[in-house]
Each structure stands twice: as structure tokens, then as C-alpha cells.
Amino acid sequence: MPISTAIFWPVIAQVALIHLIYFLMLKRRNSAMRAGTAKASDFWVPAIEPEPSATVARSLINQFELPVLFFLVCVLLHLTAGVNYAVLALAWLFVLSRFAHAYVHVTSNRLQIRQRFFVTGFVLNFSLWLLFAIHLAGI
């Protein structure tokens, strides 16, 4: 596999995480309705949603914030032939940080731990953008 297309494997892994969170949210919402702790109309306004599914819903929203910048930089690095082993390592580390962040979010939801994973992902994402800028500048 050419290194230029290897950048899409971490992208695929990030997309898989999003699908997993969608599945978990559906499962928790259905469980809440079966248990009688929620009715379908509770999901129209997220403030009413039961805590177990609300945390998953919020985690899903998180997957369309910082990861959007990740998707974009990966495509741009591919289009400009900027993919190298350092980029791939940072991309995989970013995805691992997002998996860890999502896991904490939908389990213990401990903010201090979650924040560490978020900051790690933020720094990794910033680093990918920095490498992209350096690549474009020809440095």
C-alpha cells in the first residue's frame, strides 16, 4: 500500500468510532424506553434525555467537532503528497486519543481523564496542521 493512501486507515478508524457511538446511543435510548425511564418524546429535547444516553449523545456531538479538522487535514495531506511516517504516526495517535476520550465519556465520564485525552488529541491535531503548513511552505 502506498504511504499516500495509508493516511486513510486512521480516517476509517475514526469513522468506525463514530458509527460505534451511534450504535451505542441507539442501544441506550432503546434500553431507556424499554425500562420505562424514557419515552420517545424525551429525545426531542436533549435536556430531558436520561443520563446514560445523554452522555453518549454528547460524545457523538464531540465526534463532529475536532475530528472534522482531522478529516480535512488528512485529505489535504494526501492531495498535496504530504503524507509521511511522522504524519501517519500522529494521525493514529489522534485516533487513539479519540477512542480513549469516547470510552471515558460513555463509561465513567470522569472529566479530568476525558480532558487529558481531549487535550492530547487537540495537540496532535494541531501538530498535523503544523506539519501540513511546513509541507506547503517547502521547509
C-alpha positions in Angstrom: 0.0 0.0 0.0 1.4 3.4 -0.9 2.1 5.7 2.0 0.0 8.4 0.5 -3.2 6.2 0.8 -2.2 4.9 4.3 -3.5 8.1 5.7 -7.0 6.9 5.1 -6.7 4.0 7.6 -6.8 6.3 10.6 -9.6 8.2 8.9 -11.5 4.9 8.5 -10.9 4.1 12.2 -12.2 7.5 13.2 -15.3 6.9 11.1 -15.8 3.5 12.7 -15.7 5.1 16.1 -18.5 7.5 15.1 -20.6 4.5 13.9 -19.9 2.7 17.2 -21.1 5.7 19.2 -24.3 5.9 17.0 -24.9 2.3 17.7 -24.4 2.7 21.5 -26.7 5.7 21.6 -29.4 3.8 19.8 -28.9 0.9 22.2 -29.1 3.1 25.3 -32.1 5.0 24.1 -33.9 1.8 23.3 -33.0 0.4 26.7 -34.3 3.5 28.5 -37.6 3.3 26.6 -37.9 -0.5 27.4 -37.1 0.2 31.1 -39.8 2.9 31.2 -37.3 5.6 32.2 -37.8 7.5 28.9 -40.3 7.8 26.1 -39.6 8.7 22.5 -40.6 12.3 23.0 -37.8 12.7 25.7 -35.3 12.5 22.9 -36.7 15.6 21.1 -35.2 17.9 23.7 -31.8 16.6 24.8 -32.1 18.2 28.3 -34.8 15.7 29.1 -32.9 12.7 27.9 -31.8 10.1 30.5 -28.2 10.5 31.6 -26.9 7.2 30.2 -28.0 8.1 26.6 -27.4 11.8 27.0 -23.6 11.2 27.6 -23.5 9.1 24.5 -25.3 11.8 22.5 -22.8 14.4 23.8 -19.9 12.1 22.9 -21.4 11.8 19.4 -21.5 15.6 19.1 -17.8 15.7 20.1 -17.0 13.4 17.1 -18.1 16.2 14.7 -16.0 18.9 16.3 -12.2 18.4 16.5 -12.3 15.2 14.2 -13.7 17.4 11.4 -10.4 19.2 11.3 -8.6 15.8 11.4 -10.6 14.6 8.3 -9.8 17.8 6.4 -6.0 17.8 7.2 -5.8 14.1 6.2 -7.4 14.7 2.8 -5.2 17.8 2.3 -2.0 16.0 3.2 -3.0 13.2 0.7 -3.8 15.7 -2.1 -0.5 17.5 -1.7 1.6 14.4 -1.3 2.4 15.4 2.3 1.9 12.0 3.9 5.0 10.6 5.6 5.6 8.3 8.6 5.5 11.2 11.1 2.1 12.2 9.7 0.8 8.6 9.9 2.1 8.3 13.5 0.4 11.5 14.6 -2.8 10.5 12.8 -3.0 7.1 14.5 -2.2 8.7 17.9 -5.0 11.3 17.3 -7.5 8.5 16.6 -6.3 6.5 19.7 -6.9 9.7 21.8 -10.4 10.0 20.4 -11.2 6.4 21.1 -9.9 6.8 24.7 -11.8 10.1 25.0 -15.1 8.5 23.8 -14.6 5.4 26.0 -14.2 7.6 29.1 -17.1 9.8 28.0 -19.6 6.9 27.7 -18.4 4.9 30.7 -17.2 6.8 33.8 -17.4 10.2 32.2 -14.7 11.4 34.5 -13.9 15.0 33.3 -10.3 15.1 34.4 -9.4 12.0 32.5 -11.6 13.0 29.5 -10.0 16.4 29.4 -6.5 14.9 29.2 -7.5 12.8 26.2 -9.1 15.8 24.6 -6.0 18.0 25.1 -3.8 15.2 23.7 -6.0 14.9 20.6 -6.0 18.7 20.3 -2.2 18.9 20.4 -1.9 16.0 17.9 -4.4 17.6 15.5 -2.6 20.9 15.8 0.7 19.1 15.0 -0.8 17.6 11.9 -1.8 21.1 10.7 1.6 22.4 11.6 3.2 19.6 9.5 0.8 20.4 6.7 1.8 24.1 6.8 5.5 23.1 6.8 5.0 20.8 3.9 3.2 23.6 1.9 6.0 26.0 2.7 8.5 23.6 1.4 10.6 23.7 4.6 
